[in-house]
Amino acid sequence: MSRAVPGQVRSIRSLGLLFALTAVLSYAVAQLLTRHAVSSDASPLLGALIALTVGTLSFGFLAGRQMSEPAANLRRGALLFAVAGLFSTLGVIFQFVALQKGQVIVVSPIANTSPLFTLIFATVLLRGVEQLTFNVFLGAALVVAGVAVIRLG
């Protein structure tokens, strides 16, 4: 069993932070581009189709490069990913429709209350897998409070 060196842990955390910030910036730009696209003549369903197709192809490319498990071990995971994909697809479609009908400054924060719902479902479905601490609950509460302030303001 290898032990993590303190410098390696810091490097991994910094890399994780960099990926998280890149994801946040990517989502922010995507929200603005989506609002612009659906406010003209594009259908929200077309936008969802394009976004999900690009995401699926990109994920498939990255996952295919790292696939080393035997096919039998991947069946259960593939089923779970398919169900998750169905829910993600519904979420993307509804988000595109919301962006078409509402203001991005209102829709985006509401859509980003997903940490609250993730926390609720993780509490019920992932007992023993996820560690739910006070800081996790506090972070979810701050997200919801931020949405309320934006919505009321």
C-alpha positions, 0 to 999 in steps of 0.5 A: 500500500502506497502512502500519499506524500503531502506535496502530492496531496496538495497538487491533487487538490490544486488540480481538482480546484482547477478542474472545478473552476474550469467547469464553473466557467464552462457552465456559465458560458454555456448558459449565456450561449444557450439563452442567446440561441433559444431566444432567437429561432432555435428550439430548446429541444434542438439545443438540448439535442446538440448539447447532449450529443456533443457531451455524449461523444466527448464522454464516449471518447474519453471513457473509451480510452480508459476502458480496461474492465471486462464487459461483464463488470460494466453491465451494472454500471452501464445500466446506472449510467443509462438511467442517470443519462435519462434524468440528465436528459430531462434536466437539460431539456427542461433547463433549455425550455426554462431559458427560452421562457425566462431570464437567464439571471433567474433560471440559472441560479434556480437550476443550480439548486441541484446541490440541495436535491443531490444532498437530499437524495444522497442522504437517502440513497447513498448511506455509507458511501457519501460522508455528509458533514455539517459543511456540506449541509451549510454549503447547500443551505448557502446555495438555496439562500443565494437563489432566494436572494436573487429571486426576491431581488 
